[in-house]
Amino acid sequence: PGTHWREVMEIEKLDIYNAKSGKFVTSLYGLKSTSTILDVKKSVQQQKTVLHPGRQEVRLEQKGKSLQDSDVLQKLGIRSDSKLYVKDLGPQIGWKTVFFAEYAGPMLLYLWIYQRPWLFYGDKGHSSPISLCTHIAAGCWTFHYAKRLLETQFVHRFSHGTMPLFNLFKNCTYYWGFTAYVAYHVNHPLFTPPSNLQLYAALAAFLLCEFGNFSIHMALRNLRPPGSKERKIPYPDSNPMTQLFNAVSCPNYTYEFGSWVAFTVMTQCLPAGMFALAGFYQMAVWALGKHRSYKKDFKNYPQRKAILPFLL
């Protein structure tokens, strides 16, 4: 009984401060040493109803690292009269909702411009023939975003339920804006297609990278049991497309970049190349962050690059 009392102690008072201003917010009572950060967030919500757990970021220090919901107070060294800092992340929206808006928009917008509406091309848009390359490009674009929508619904298992609402507008502006820019040029009556050899070679590379991207998403899904936030080191499985795990930490981004490089070669379209480079920059930032996280969390993490084999 004495040992149990030492392991599960009451935390008489836990002071919560604003991570932005450093000012005192409230005090929490009734927590135990075995309580988690999620329990802390729920206690904060009881006093500040607008701050639901998905809207909070809890830290040990004012400018410290965000703590995980599963972190236990005892292991963090939290005792009575300790301090925690909470950051209000602002209004939140579900990840699935964001992804559906991000991906459905580009698919529908591209198909609309593919019809050469008067708004973009005037009355002469329908009089010029549409090249085979333009038809195939529309099919590839639609296939890519339809695949993303299906993966969002049936494949992805999200470690976080929500994201800041502002990101919805920021991300949709990026995806929808680039879609209009690329689609306008590829579907233009004056568009000049490449040779059939270049077209079909690039199409084959595009489809191969799309299959590789899907294969990695399935492998990552199988690493995380339903309803959990468990993290494991990803390794190749029986699918040969997952062998890229031996070279990089985020092969899904590698294949994604490869798809848009192939689309750029297929269409010979400068805006498509700009979209590929902009996407690569953002994915490289994410990949480097995940790579550092893997190496920090797993001491036996194998030697790999983040996104480009042997380079980055």
Sequence and secondary structure as in RCSB ss.txt:
>XXXX:A:sequence
PGTHWREVMEIEKLDIYNAKSGKFVTSLYGLKSTSTILDVKKSVQQQKTVLHPGRQEVRLEQKGKSLQDSDVLQK
LGIRSDSKLYVKDLGPQIGWKTVFFAEYAGPMLLYLWIYQRPWLFYGDKGHSSPISLCTHIAAGCWTFHYAKRLL
ETQFVHRFSHGTMPLFNLFKNCTYYWGFTAYVAYHVNHPLFTPPSNLQLYAALAAFLLCEFGNFSIHMALRNLRP
PGSKERKIPYPDSNPMTQLFNAVSCPNYTYEFGSWVAFTVMTQCLPAGMFALAGFYQMAVWALGKHRSYKKDFKN
YPQRKAILPFLL
>XXXX:A:secstr
 HHHHHHS EE  EEEEETTT  EEEEE SEETT BHHHHHHHHHHHSTT  GGGEEEESSTTS B  TT BTTT
TT  TTEEEEEEE  SEEEHHHHHHHHHHHHHHHHHHHHT  HHHH GGGGTS   HHHHHHHHHHHHHHHHHHH
HHHHT   SSSEEEHHHHHHHHHHHHHHHHHHHHHHT TT     HHHHHHHHHHHHHHHHHHHHHHHHHHHHS 
TT          SSGGGGGGGTBS HHHHHHHHHHHHHHHHHT HHHHHHHHHHHHHHHHHHHHHHHHHHHH TT
    BSSSTTT 
